């Protein structure tokens, strides 16, 4: 049985955008779609005596949010199998608990009640940092979210740490029938002493060649398994977060990996993932690398 695509909904415009994106993704991947809304009304209501026979307003609101989002999803694509549920938990815990049995978790970039000027909602950031499955934060411009550009971008670090992200990106490119651009950044430290310009050129050329080799190593297995996917390799000089942010403007989805570090709980999102989650012009997939 295929694992479902799980979407966190709260009735905000951002979560409705995430629902629309997730419906299209579920159709592409031929997966069921499960919508969850986290509500703690039962906990708070249960702690106080009830003086009315009617249903609590919070319960009605929670059920309405799920029902309206399910209806929205079904209207967008009647062929996608859609279900919904209200969970008596906080939003982060509810989504993280769903992660082990999800193909991916999908969230909007900001939730209901978030400060308008915030770059990324606290729920989205916490889920992206701690989930055991891929997390897609739906953000960016409408053409990018709609998949109008026909391009997936994956940021590639070392072959071992990027394997899961590469597999995810290659599969995305395959089901969308679009191009995949694999980017690996390299740096030529300006403080490195050189005695001659030719030596500097040789050092830069060597670093670029190493980056190119690293791309080949990281892509080899996934490309062999999906030979029909066209891959463009781009070893580029500069800070990785700036290079990938620029690439996001011309992408339908940008994919980066996240690795667990010994002694820490959850994933450790570095500068690249943080920058993309806050500023990307397209949806961002953060894919954990299994230990």
Buried (B, 14 or more C-beta within 10 A) or exposed (E): EEBBBBBBBBBBEBBBBBBBBBBBBBBBBEBBBBBBBBBBBBEEBEEEEEEEEEEBEBBEBBBEBBBBBBEBBBEBBEEBBBEBEBBEBBBBEBBBBBBEEBBBBBBBBBBBEBEEEEEBBBBBBBBBBBBBBBBBBBBBBEEBBEBEBEBBBBBBBEBEBBBBBBBBBBBBBBEBEBBBBBBBBBEBEEEEEEEEEEEBEEBBEEBBEEBBEBBBBBBEBBBEEBEEBEBEBBBBEEEBBEBBBEBBBBBBBBBBBBBBEEEEEBBEBBEBBBBBBBBBBBBBBBBBBEE
